[in-house]
């Protein structure tokens, strides 16, 4: 299925002359909805943690609810990918947001009364969260013209980082005046914003000729449609290589951050300042990188992105020996910079290179593998630390973070995140193609 460039204007070749994407009403609505969904997704485990503190929920029950949410997320992601390609991406966002919004008051009703109800509602919330991810990714490609997608993806990830940076203090402040159930209802309202505010894509309903028919006796089965998305992903070697590298880094580097960093902060430094400082530095680095990559167009964007992904290896590396806390924070700042130098070009290239009628399915495969396998790393790293020691496990994590992107970079099409042998230039680098 050859990819032909979408015609672009001269202004698309010069990002500096483009109208800022946040001034576009359609994208602003989409960005608002995605930001609300991100804030609601982040807030749920944090608010449930408050329920443990006020003894409304036990630690065991908290683990059960979070596990149910993760299960719902993983189950919904591939289903949403197929539905968002088969039907309206906007419709998937609507129903996913409504489902997650309905789950919040059900969780509130189950707290302290019925663990089964709360866990079922948490699974529903996770399903709504998972269904939103590929739909938002594909809807961005519909709402934003090709020349501004990198700027749009940077704006999306910038919102996530701002939420991460300001969310804890804001939630803690609200907790002074509101109880846990009221905070959960607030999460439900955020999901209503995510469901109702985004508008339809400019090209909603447009699919290529080989897209499966949504009606009639010849309708393709769900598994066949998802398999078709997998085949589309395999048609892009750079995507498969990059996804393998991303999955490896998240499963090891993120696990080191989630488990080893708190342990090292407590046992080696005797203070929580290192933990808080490292996470703040990571978010600050990611914010700076998102601002940079919104306008920077590296010539070898794939290699630059993979080098940024490899930079996450400095995070576990900084924990292997006792160094000044500033060194740990600096390493996490570099990791934050690197992860956004990867994320934004990665999303933009996927929107550019993948056949439009299969974009949601390929995006769902991305989220399913990269984030779906992260809990596996979190589960395994603590027993590994007990069996082999912290330094040995951190060394493996750092080595994996450095080597996996380097191996991915050896794939010829990885240099530009494109099957083209030459460097995509100007607007073509942003435009992508229609199958």
Secondary structure by P-SEA (a helix, b strand, c coil): cbbbbcccccccccccccccccccaaaaaaaaaaaaaaaaaaaaaaaaaaaaaaccccaaaaaaaaaaaaaaaaacaaaaaaaaaaccaaaaaaaaaaaaaaaaaaaaaaccccaaaaaaaaaaaaaaaaaaaaaaaaaaaaacccccaaaaaaaaaaaaaaaaacaaaaaaaaaacccaaaaaaaaaaaaaaacccccccccccccccccccccccccccaaaaaaaaaaaaaccaaaaaaaaaaaaaaacaaaaaacaaaaaaccccccaaaaaaaaaaaaaaaaaaaaaaccccccaaaaaaaaaaacaaaaaaaacccccaaaaaaaaaaaaaaaaacaaaaaaaaaccccccaaaaaaaaaaaccccaaaaaaacaaaaaaaccaaaaaaaaaaaaacaaaaaacccccccccccccccccccccccccc
